[in-house]
Amino acid sequence: MVRGQMQITRCKLQHGHELQPGASQYMVNYRSIDDPTIDKIVNNDRAGIFITKNYRSLQVENGGYENITFNQRDLRNVVNLERRKTRFTGDAIALEEYFKKQHNLNNNFYSEIQRDCEGRYKMQFAPFVGVNHHGSSIVFASALISHEDADTFEWVLNQWLIYPEEFDEAWDCTLEKFDLRDNNWLKETYALKER
């Protein structure tokens, strides 16, 4: 180092071994797995065939490892990704069933789920938070959203616009049922909601 900078002191232009351009297929930029092979890998995994055997089978099918454009780690990544998707989809279905049960127990519980065009759930948690009259944070509502874009937020907000109509109906029924139409505190509280 000279004055905090690196300095080249020696350069050896010889390479230690023969260059092998044919080996470039093993570099990450050139590796890939086609869709039919992915389907086969996933089906074999579901059948309990280990990744090592999966890979050996593909080597034999393709006439040797030199004719394959991926390595065993790539196969493992594909299998792990598919397992995560399957596990998450199962969790999402369970969550949807839980929401339905909650609504059956309490009509004020509202949920609406929209899947993407392939029926998958890819969700991020989006809380909508406000501040109450004590200065404390409160969650008004929350959503599990698939995309953070205008269309998704528009859909979420439209769902919440439906809910106030249901709230108003339930409010009226409660006032009627318990003869509370003349209760000043309830009138003031309802007026605050309108602000």
Rosetta blueprint (number, residue, H / E / L):
1 M L
2 V E
3 R L
4 G L
5 Q E
6 M L
7 Q L
8 I L
9 T L
10 R L
11 C L
12 K L
13 L L
14 Q L
15 H L
16 G L
17 H L
18 E L
19 L L
20 Q L
21 P H
22 G H
23 A H
24 S H
25 Q H
26 Y H
27 M L
28 V H
29 N H
30 Y H
31 R L
32 S L
33 I L
34 D L
35 D H
36 P H
37 T H
38 I H
39 D H
40 K H
41 I H
42 V H
43 N H
44 N H
45 D H
46 R H
47 A L
48 G L
49 I L
50 F L
51 I H
52 T H
53 K H
54 N H
55 Y H
56 R H
57 S H
58 L H
59 Q H
60 V H
61 E H
62 N L
63 G L
64 G L
65 Y H
66 E H
67 N H
68 I L
69 T L
70 F L
71 N L
72 Q H
73 R H
74 D H
75 L H
76 R H
77 N H
78 V H
79 V H
80 N H
81 L H
82 E H
83 R H
84 R H
85 K H
86 T H
87 R H
88 F H
89 T H
90 G H
91 D H
92 A H
93 I H
94 A H
95 L H
96 E H
97 E H
98 Y H
99 F H
100 K H
101 K H
102 Q H
103 H H
104 N H
105 L H
106 N L
107 N L
108 N L
109 F L
110 Y L
111 S L
112 E L
113 I L
114 Q L
115 R L
116 D L
117 C L
118 E L
119 G L
120 R L
121 Y L
122 K L
123 M L
124 Q E
125 F E
126 A E
127 P E
128 F E
129 V E
130 G E
131 V E
132 N L
133 H L
134 H L
135 G L
136 S L
137 S E
138 I E
139 V E
140 F E
141 A E
142 S E
143 A E
144 L E
145 I E
146 S L
147 H L
148 E L
149 D L
150 A H
151 D H
152 T H
153 F H
154 E H
155 W H
156 V H
157 L H
158 N H
159 Q H
160 W H
161 L H
162 I H
163 Y H
164 P H
165 E H
166 E H
167 F H
168 D H
169 E H
170 A H
171 W H
172 D H
173 C H
174 T H
175 L H
176 E H
177 K H
178 F L
179 D L
180 L L
181 R L
182 D L
183 N L
184 N H
185 W H
186 L H
187 K H
188 E H
189 T H
190 Y H
191 A H
192 L H
193 K H
194 E H
195 R L
